[in-house]
Amino acid sequence: MARGRRVRLVRIPNERRQATFQKMKESCINSLQAIRQFCRAEACLIICDGPNDLGTNDANVWPSRQQAAAMVAKFTSMSQLEKSKNLVTQEKVIQGLLMEDKKKLEELTRKNDELELEEMMNELIVDPASIATAAYGKLNKLFPYIDGLKEKIDAFCIDLNV
């Protein structure tokens, strides 16, 4: 920290920082290449690293300045409707994740219900008197479950030509 005098803000001539910057730049370019390849999206990368030794601001452009300029021109010439047509907001992403989680929850609930019904069937086989202690609502679910099992068995027998 400077004590009472002004500190000149200049670029630090540190090769390690420059090397780190180069590695990060290459990593960004590789990531963008992967996104372009897998998503089939048009994308460009413009990296401004500030003024250079000559005092000019050079920008690193990928894939090329002409292609980047064409992409930017194409984007700016689009109507607002076209721009927002394929726009993905954080809200849409979260809604999609919630829908996936709801589907998983429904599937797990269905599997859990099936396991409960199988356990109830096994209890009834071992001790038929336990039907008195079984809840009436669960017994009502048991009959359609047994019908579904019979249909699966019938379909399996048809496949085997039995």
C-alpha angles and dihedrals in degrees: 000000000000117000110217099325131092120259117223112227106223135152112273109238095218116144093202092058090048091049090050090050091051091050092049091048091052090048091053091049092049091049091050091049089054092049091049092049099045099036096035089226129150109241140157135188127221117187118186111193097181131252116341129215091282092055096249126120107239119191123204108223127193132229089005139310092251094051092045091049090050092050093048091047091049091050095047092048092055120101119247090252092056091047094052096041095087096024114134115204128192088251092057091048092050091047090052091050090049091051090051091049091048090052090049090048092050091049092048091047090051092049091047091051090050091051091050091050092048090050090050091050091050091050091051091050092050096040116015089185089068088078087085092059095044115103114254092230092054091049090054088055091048096065097058088044091054090047089053090050090050090052090051091050091048091050090048091051091049090052090052092044091233 
